[in-house]
Structures are given as C-alpha cells and as structure tokens.
C-alpha cells in the first residue's frame, strides 16, 4: 500500500524519536511518558538485569525487527548475551534474540500494548510476554507464555504487589517499589 514503509527503510531513517515504532508499515511516534511509566519500566529493567543469569542481558527501548513492516520498540527486553554484544546491526534485535518482551501500558498505547504488539510478538515466536498496568490501588503484571502450536500467548499469571516467576529464570520483584525508580 502507498505510504507504508519497509523495515529496512525505517531502520535507516535518521532522527526518529526514541521509542518510535514501525507497526503495519506506519511509524508510530510516542507520546510523552508518565512518571509511573518511567518508574515501572526502570523497576522491571533493573530487577530483570540484576537477577539475570549468565547468558542473558536486558535492554530498554530497543527496536526488534519482526517482519518486513513491523519493528516495535518494547519497553524492556531480556535477550541473549550474544545479541547484546553483536556490533551489526547495532540499532535493533531479532525475535530469535529475545527470551522475554515487556510492555508497560500507557493511556495512548493501550490498544497496541494489549492487542497488536502481543500478536506480533507471538507470531514471531518470542517465548514470553509481560504486560504491566497501573492500578488505582496496586499495579499489575500479567505474564504470558507462547503456545508454540497456536502461536498465541497463554496467560500464566496475574501479579499484584509481588511478581515471582521461574521462567525465563528465577525472578522476584516487589512491584510496590515502583516509586523508588
């Protein structure tokens, strides 16, 4: 369709804002983040990094080339150490590099973070997806695992106050600590 970009063109574009994404061949420019979004992203990224075993690393706001027209920029990624060290390409990763992708939902990104992006990540074969949402009384992280036969995510857990999982590695995070980040 006219006006749709290809991933290769998008990844060579200079001057894109941090957190811009290519979804369905169209550039999505990010809205300003709330303090909660910044805090939750930092909390999850730093705790995932601190608790990661050898062989896994974390990154934030890095593009992931999924298809010829889809290059989302997840809030947090857990990826292989090899991909993290790779010099070329240095501005994006590939689905095979990723163990976990995390989206922190904002009002402007609700539909993308709840519907569109999880479908793209699952279709690309990324094994785990987490979605963090701000609550009135407590924040929530929904953890999902890929069903390889259907290429869809299955809900594995709903975590309020404390997140504790064993995959992709043993992780325990006090979600109430978001205000410290």
C-alpha positions in Angstrom: 0.0 0.0 0.0 1.2 3.6 -0.7 2.7 5.3 2.3 3.8 2.1 4.1 7.4 1.7 5.0 9.6 -1.4 4.9 11.6 -2.3 7.9 14.9 -1.8 6.1 13.9 1.8 5.2 12.7 2.5 8.7 15.8 1.2 10.4 18.0 3.5 8.3 15.9 6.7 9.0 17.9 9.4 10.8 16.3 11.5 13.6 13.5 9.2 14.7 12.5 9.9 18.3 13.4 7.3 21.0 10.6 4.7 21.3 9.3 5.3 17.8 7.9 2.1 16.2 7.0 0.7 12.8 3.7 -1.2 13.1 2.0 -2.3 9.9 4.3 -0.2 7.8 3.4 3.0 9.6 5.6 5.0 12.0 4.1 5.4 15.5 5.5 8.3 17.3 5.5 8.0 21.1 3.6 10.3 23.4 5.4 11.7 26.5 5.7 9.1 29.3 4.1 9.5 32.7 6.3 9.2 35.8 4.6 5.9 36.6 5.6 4.5 33.2 9.2 5.6 33.6 9.3 4.2 37.1 7.8 0.8 36.2 10.0 0.4 33.1 13.1 1.2 35.2 12.0 -1.1 38.0 11.4 -4.1 35.7 14.5 -3.4 33.6 16.9 -3.1 36.6 15.5 -6.0 38.5 15.5 -8.3 35.5 19.1 -7.2 34.9 20.2 -7.7 38.5 18.7 -11.2 38.7 19.6 -12.4 35.2 21.9 -15.4 34.9 25.0 -15.6 32.7 24.0 -15.7 29.1 21.1 -13.2 29.4 21.1 -9.4 29.3 18.4 -6.6 29.4 17.8 -3.6 27.2 15.1 -0.9 27.1 13.5 0.9 24.2 15.4 -1.1 21.5 13.8 -2.0 18.2 13.0 -5.6 17.3 12.6 -6.4 13.6 9.8 -8.9 13.5 8.6 -8.7 9.8 9.2 -6.6 6.8 6.7 -4.0 8.1 6.8 -4.5 11.9 9.6 -3.1 14.1 8.2 -2.5 17.6 10.2 -0.9 20.4 9.3 -2.8 23.6 9.8 -1.1 26.9 12.1 -3.8 28.2 13.8 -6.8 26.6 15.6 -9.9 28.0 17.9 -11.1 25.3 20.9 -13.4 24.7 24.3 -12.1 25.7 25.4 -12.8 22.1 22.8 -10.5 20.7 23.7 -7.8 23.2 27.4 -7.9 22.2 26.7 -8.0 18.5 28.1 -5.0 16.6 26.0 -5.3 13.5 23.2 -4.5 13.4 23.6 -2.1 16.4 20.2 -0.4 16.3 17.8 -3.4 16.5 17.4 -7.1 17.6 15.6 -10.0 16.0 12.9 -12.2 17.5 15.3 -15.1 17.9 17.4 -13.0 20.2 14.6 -12.4 22.7 13.7 -14.5 25.8 11.1 -12.0 27.2 9.5 -8.8 26.0 7.8 -6.4 28.4 5.3 -3.6 27.6 4.3 -1.0 30.2 0.9 0.2 29.2 0.2 4.0 28.9 -3.2 5.5 28.0 -2.0 6.3 24.5 -0.6 2.8 23.9 -3.4 0.6 25.5 -4.6 -1.0 22.2 -1.1 -1.6 20.8 0.3 -3.0 24.1 -2.8 -5.2 24.9 -3.7 -6.4 21.4 -1.5 -5.5 18.4 2.0 -6.0 19.8 1.4 -9.3 21.7 0.0 -10.7 18.4 3.1 -9.6 16.6 5.5 -11.0 19.2 3.7 -14.3 19.4 3.6 -14.7 15.6 7.4 -14.1 15.6 7.9 -16.8 18.2 9.1 -14.7 21.2 8.5 -17.2 24.1 7.4 -14.8 26.8 5.4 -11.6 27.1 4.7 -9.5 30.1 2.3 -6.5 30.3 2.5 -4.1 33.2 -0.6 -1.9 34.0 -1.1 0.9 36.6 -3.9 0.2 39.1 -5.7 2.6 41.4 -4.6 0.6 44.4 -1.9 -1.7 43.1 0.0 -2.2 39.9 -0.4 -5.5 38.0 1.9 -7.5 35.8 0.3 -10.1 33.5 2.8 -12.9 32.5 2.2 -14.9 29.3 3.9 -17.9 27.7 3.8 -18.7 24.0 1.8 -21.7 22.9 4.1 -22.8 20.0 1.3 -24.8 18.3 -1.1 -21.8 18.0 1.5 -19.0 18.0 -0.6 -17.3 20.7 0.2 -16.3 24.3 -1.5 -18.0 27.2 -1.9 -16.1 30.4 0.3 -17.7 33.1 0.0 -15.3 36.0 -1.5 -12.1 37.3 0.9 -10.5 39.8 -0.1 -7.7 42.2 2.3 -6.4 44.8 5.0 -9.1 44.1 6.0 -10.8 40.9 7.6 -14.2 41.3 8.3 -16.5 38.4 10.7 -19.2 37.5 10.9 -18.6 33.7 12.8 -17.3 31.8 14.8 -17.5 35.1 14.0 -17.2 38.8 12.7 -13.6 39.2 11.2 -11.9 42.2 10.2 -8.2 42.1 8.5 -6.0 44.6 6.1 -4.2 42.3 5.3 -1.7 45.1 8.9 -0.4 44.8 7.9 1.5 41.6 8.0 4.8 43.5 11.8 4.3 44.2 12.6 4.2 40.5 
